Amino acid sequence: MRQARRVLTWLSRIPPKVWLLLSILVAVMITALSDIEESIGLWGFYPGHEVGTFLSELAFAFLGAYIFNWIIVEVPKERALRGYYKAAWNSLDDLARTPAHMVAHVLALTGPAVARYDVSEEEIHKSLREADWDLLARENVDIQGRLAGMESRFQEKYRGLVPILNSFEPAVSVAIADLAAARIHDYVPGVIQNKDLKTLPHLQRLLARRLHEYLESSRVMLKALEESKYTPPLKPFHYKVSVKAVEITLTPKKEEGVTTAETST
């Protein structure tokens, strides 16, 4: 019984397209050989015809099932998923980018920064620890307010996706739910209310840890979107942050077939 279960498990790992090609090969071979007289017997019997008929019927049955599943299940599923992703793409893209944008704003406390996904927790903490808070105050830089604004935008986008969250592929839905459950969402309001972030090292360390966790969750979501065969290609982006301004580059590049545009606020 255990051996049979192992065999079934192994067979289930074979991709359907492999079975499809094997079925076509078997069906063609048996059909081509059906008119040839049997010359190999087994204990006086010539079971080639019966075996050939069985394998041929099995192959044609699989071909029929595959075509039926493709027409009735796969085609409508692909059309529906592409429609869902197309309708929600801007929101999905915003959710996946928000953590990198947040981290970029924190890194910009000590100089111009570019949004990226390979930032370490120590790098975030160093920026918070070494920021010149007096200078930032004179420049009217409100990091708490900036984080709060991005958090508010994230929640707005997420609420818009909740009704169709289960319509995406499981890997994408789980990644979105994980991103929405990140502990940074509970922490940002506390940071906003606490005006002494600059003088409390333990809050700086905690904020760095939460932001890094958030960033890691966004990487999982981006990977799920990239690996899906139903999603549009992710747009390359260049998000630059300085103490006084935010510059987002999104300019069309026809030769590469991608879209990027430049605005600054």
Backbone torsions as a table, in degrees:
resi	resn	phi	psi	omega
1	MET	NA	-43.6	179.8
2	ARG	-65.2	-39.0	179.9
3	GLN	-65.4	-41.4	179.3
4	ALA	-63.7	-38.1	178.7
5	ARG	-65.0	-38.5	178.0
6	ARG	-64.9	-40.6	179.0
7	VAL	-63.5	-44.2	179.4
8	LEU	-64.0	-38.9	177.6
9	THR	-63.4	-42.3	179.4
10	TRP	-64.8	-42.9	179.8
11	LEU	-64.5	-35.1	-178.8
12	SER	-68.4	-19.5	179.4
13	ARG	-81.1	-12.6	180.0
14	ILE	-74.1	127.0	-178.6
15	PRO	-60.3	145.5	179.9
16	PRO	-56.4	-33.0	-178.1
17	LYS	-67.6	-28.2	176.2
18	VAL	-67.9	-44.0	176.8
19	TRP	-62.0	-37.9	179.5
20	LEU	-61.8	-48.4	179.7
21	LEU	-63.2	-40.1	178.7
22	LEU	-63.9	-41.1	179.6
23	SER	-64.3	-42.1	178.4
24	ILE	-62.7	-44.4	-180.0
25	LEU	-60.5	-46.7	-179.7
26	VAL	-63.4	-45.8	-178.4
27	ALA	-61.5	-43.4	-179.0
28	VAL	-67.1	-44.2	-178.1
29	MET	-63.6	-46.2	-177.1
30	ILE	-67.8	-38.9	177.5
31	THR	-63.5	-40.4	-179.3
32	ALA	-69.5	-32.5	-176.6
33	LEU	-93.7	-0.8	-172.8
34	SER	-65.2	-27.6	-177.8
35	ASP	-91.1	-0.7	179.9
36	ILE	-88.0	133.5	-177.8
37	GLU	-69.2	140.8	-179.3
38	GLU	-69.7	137.3	179.5
39	SER	-125.7	-7.8	-179.8
40	ILE	-113.8	120.7	-179.0
41	GLY	-109.2	173.1	179.8
42	LEU	-137.9	105.3	-176.9
43	TRP	52.8	42.4	177.3
44	GLY	86.6	-6.3	178.8
45	PHE	-104.6	154.5	177.2
46	TYR	-122.7	82.6	-173.6
47	PRO	-85.0	8.2	-174.9
48	GLY	-57.4	-40.3	-177.9
49	HIS	-64.6	-45.5	-178.5
50	GLU	-64.9	-44.0	179.2
51	VAL	-64.1	-42.8	179.0
52	GLY	-61.9	-41.7	178.6
53	THR	-62.6	-43.4	-179.5
54	PHE	-62.4	-48.6	-178.8
55	LEU	-66.4	-37.4	179.1
56	SER	-64.3	-45.8	179.4
57	GLU	-64.8	-37.2	178.1
58	LEU	-64.7	-42.9	179.9
59	ALA	-64.8	-45.0	179.5
60	PHE	-66.9	-33.4	177.5
61	ALA	-64.9	-41.9	178.7
62	PHE	-67.0	-41.2	177.7
63	LEU	-59.2	-43.8	178.8
64	GLY	-63.5	-43.1	179.6
65	ALA	-64.7	-39.5	-179.2
66	TYR	-64.7	-47.0	-179.8
67	ILE	-63.5	-42.5	179.4
68	PHE	-61.4	-46.5	179.8
69	ASN	-63.2	-38.6	-179.2
70	TRP	-65.5	-43.6	-177.5
71	ILE	-74.0	-43.8	-173.1
72	ILE	-85.3	-32.5	-173.4
73	VAL	-110.5	-56.9	-170.4
74	GLU	-67.9	-44.8	-178.5
75	VAL	-63.2	-49.6	176.8
76	PRO	-63.1	-36.7	179.2
77	LYS	-63.5	-45.2	179.6
78	GLU	-63.2	-42.6	-179.9
79	ARG	-63.4	-41.7	-178.9
80	ALA	-67.6	-45.2	-178.5
81	LEU	-64.3	-42.8	177.7
82	ARG	-61.6	-37.1	178.1
83	GLY	-66.1	-44.9	178.6
84	TYR	-61.8	-46.4	-178.7
85	TYR	-65.4	-39.2	179.6
86	LYS	-64.1	-43.6	-178.8
87	ALA	-67.7	-33.0	-174.3
88	ALA	-104.0	6.4	-169.0
89	TRP	-61.0	-43.2	-179.5
90	ASN	-61.1	-41.4	179.2
91	SER	-68.3	-41.7	178.7
92	LEU	-62.6	-42.4	179.7
93	ASP	-63.7	-41.4	179.0
94	ASP	-63.4	-43.2	-179.9
95	LEU	-61.1	-44.0	-177.3
96	ALA	-69.6	-28.2	-177.0
97	ARG	-87.5	-25.2	-173.0
98	THR	-53.1	-47.0	-179.5
99	PRO	-58.4	-42.3	179.1
100	ALA	-65.2	-36.2	177.6
101	HIS	-65.4	-42.6	178.6
102	MET	-60.6	-47.3	-179.2
103	VAL	-62.8	-39.5	179.4
104	ALA	-61.2	-38.3	178.8
105	HIS	-65.9	-35.8	178.2
106	VAL	-70.7	-43.1	178.7
107	LEU	-63.4	-28.9	-179.1
108	ALA	-71.4	-7.3	176.8
109	LEU	-64.3	-24.3	-179.8
110	THR	-114.6	14.8	178.5
111	GLY	144.0	168.1	-180.0
112	PRO	-54.0	140.7	-177.1
113	ALA	-138.2	155.7	177.0
114	VAL	-120.3	136.6	180.0
115	ALA	-64.6	131.4	177.0
116	ARG	-153.1	168.7	-173.0
117	TYR	-109.7	2.8	-178.8
118	ASP	-106.8	29.1	-179.2
119	VAL	-82.3	135.3	179.5
120	SER	-88.3	161.2	177.0
121	GLU	-61.9	-38.4	-179.6
122	GLU	-64.8	-35.9	178.9
123	GLU	-64.9	-41.0	178.1
124	ILE	-65.9	-45.3	-179.1
125	HIS	-63.1	-39.0	179.7
126	LYS	-61.4	-40.6	179.4
127	SER	-64.2	-41.6	177.9
128	LEU	-66.9	-39.2	-176.3
129	ARG	-71.6	-36.0	-173.8
130	GLU	-98.2	2.2	-179.1
131	ALA	-63.8	142.0	176.1
132	ASP	-88.3	89.2	-172.9
133	TRP	-65.1	-31.2	178.2
134	ASP	-66.9	-44.2	177.8
135	LEU	-62.8	-42.6	180.0
136	LEU	-62.3	-36.3	178.0
137	ALA	-65.2	-40.7	179.0
138	ARG	-67.0	-30.9	179.4
139	GLU	-86.0	3.0	-179.5
140	ASN	58.8	36.9	176.6
141	VAL	-87.7	116.9	-177.3
142	ASP	-111.6	89.4	-177.6
143	ILE	-63.8	-37.4	178.0
144	GLN	-60.8	-42.9	179.5
145	GLY	-64.7	-38.2	179.3
146	ARG	-65.4	-44.8	178.1
147	LEU	-63.6	-39.2	179.8
148	ALA	-64.1	-39.4	179.0
149	GLY	-63.5	-42.6	178.8
150	MET	-69.4	-35.2	176.5
151	GLU	-64.2	-43.0	179.4
152	SER	-62.7	-42.2	178.8
153	ARG	-65.1	-40.3	178.3
154	PHE	-59.5	-48.5	-178.3
155	GLN	-62.7	-37.0	178.5
156	GLU	-64.3	-45.0	178.8
157	LYS	-65.7	-41.0	-178.6
158	TYR	-64.8	-43.0	179.1
159	ARG	-60.8	-33.6	177.9
160	GLY	-69.3	-24.1	-178.8
161	LEU	-91.0	-19.3	-174.7
162	VAL	-53.1	-44.6	-178.1
163	PRO	-60.5	-26.6	-178.6
164	ILE	-115.0	16.6	-175.8
165	LEU	-58.9	-38.8	-178.9
166	ASN	-79.2	-2.6	179.9
167	SER	-84.7	-14.7	177.8
168	PHE	-82.2	173.1	175.3
169	GLU	-64.5	149.8	-177.2
170	PRO	-52.6	-43.2	-178.1
171	ALA	-62.0	-38.4	-179.9
172	VAL	-72.2	-44.5	-179.8
173	SER	-61.4	-42.6	179.4
174	VAL	-64.8	-41.3	-179.8
175	ALA	-64.1	-39.9	178.1
176	ILE	-64.9	-45.7	179.7
177	ALA	-62.2	-38.9	178.5
178	ASP	-65.8	-40.0	178.5
179	LEU	-65.2	-40.2	-179.6
180	ALA	-71.0	-23.0	-179.1
181	ALA	-92.0	2.5	-179.1
182	ALA	-58.2	143.5	-175.2
183	ARG	-70.8	-11.9	177.8
184	ILE	-61.9	-29.3	-178.2
185	HIS	-66.5	-30.1	176.2
186	ASP	-83.1	-23.0	-173.5
187	TYR	-88.1	-35.6	-176.9
188	VAL	-56.3	-45.9	177.8
189	PRO	-57.9	-35.7	178.1
190	GLY	-66.8	-37.5	178.5
191	VAL	-66.7	-39.1	-179.6
192	ILE	-62.1	-41.9	-177.3
193	GLN	-75.0	-23.3	-177.0
194	ASN	-94.0	104.6	-177.9
195	LYS	-79.1	-1.3	-176.9
196	ASP	-103.8	25.2	179.6
197	LEU	-54.1	-38.1	-176.4
198	LYS	-67.7	-20.2	-175.7
199	THR	-110.2	1.1	-177.4
200	LEU	-117.0	95.5	-176.5
201	PRO	-56.6	-36.8	-177.3
202	HIS	-66.8	-30.6	176.1
203	LEU	-71.1	-36.7	176.9
204	GLN	-62.5	-44.9	179.6
205	ARG	-63.1	-42.4	-179.3
206	LEU	-67.1	-41.1	178.0
207	LEU	-62.7	-41.5	178.8
208	ALA	-61.8	-41.9	-179.2
209	ARG	-65.6	-44.5	-179.0
210	ARG	-65.5	-40.7	179.3
211	LEU	-65.5	-38.9	178.9
212	HIS	-66.2	-41.2	176.2
213	GLU	-60.2	-42.2	179.0
214	TYR	-61.6	-43.1	179.8
215	LEU	-63.6	-41.5	179.1
216	GLU	-63.6	-39.6	178.1
217	SER	-63.9	-37.2	179.8
218	SER	-67.5	-32.2	177.9
219	ARG	-65.7	-37.3	177.5
220	VAL	-64.6	-42.3	179.7
221	MET	-65.4	-43.6	178.1
222	LEU	-60.6	-40.1	178.9
223	LYS	-63.5	-41.9	179.3
224	ALA	-63.7	-39.8	179.0
225	LEU	-68.5	-39.7	-179.4
226	GLU	-68.4	-34.7	-176.7
227	GLU	-81.3	-15.6	178.5
228	SER	-70.9	138.9	178.7
229	LYS	-88.7	1.2	-178.0
230	TYR	-106.4	-9.1	-176.0
231	THR	-89.8	150.3	172.7
232	PRO	-66.9	161.9	177.6
233	PRO	-66.0	139.6	177.1
234	LEU	-67.6	136.2	179.7
235	LYS	-76.7	132.8	172.8
236	PRO	-65.8	141.5	-178.1
237	PHE	-135.3	152.8	178.6
238	HIS	-130.7	106.6	-175.7
239	TYR	-114.1	110.8	-176.0
240	LYS	-110.2	136.0	179.6
241	VAL	-127.2	134.9	172.0
242	SER	-126.9	175.7	-177.2
243	VAL	-61.2	-36.9	-173.4
244	LYS	-103.0	-15.7	-173.8
245	ALA	-149.2	160.2	173.7
246	VAL	-120.1	127.3	178.9
247	GLU	-118.6	125.5	178.3
248	ILE	-115.9	123.5	-178.4
249	THR	-100.3	125.2	178.5
250	LEU	-146.1	71.1	-175.4
251	THR	-106.6	140.1	-176.4
252	PRO	-65.9	137.1	176.0
253	LYS	-125.9	90.6	-173.6
254	LYS	-63.7	-34.8	-177.2
255	GLU	-66.9	-23.9	179.8
256	GLU	-100.5	-9.2	-179.7
257	GLY	71.4	23.4	179.0
258	VAL	-125.0	166.4	-178.0
259	THR	-120.9	128.1	174.5
260	THR	-135.7	146.9	-178.8
261	ALA	-138.4	148.3	-173.6
262	GLU	-110.7	124.9	174.0
263	THR	-139.4	158.9	175.3
264	SER	-143.0	144.1	179.0
265	THR	-130.3	NA	NA
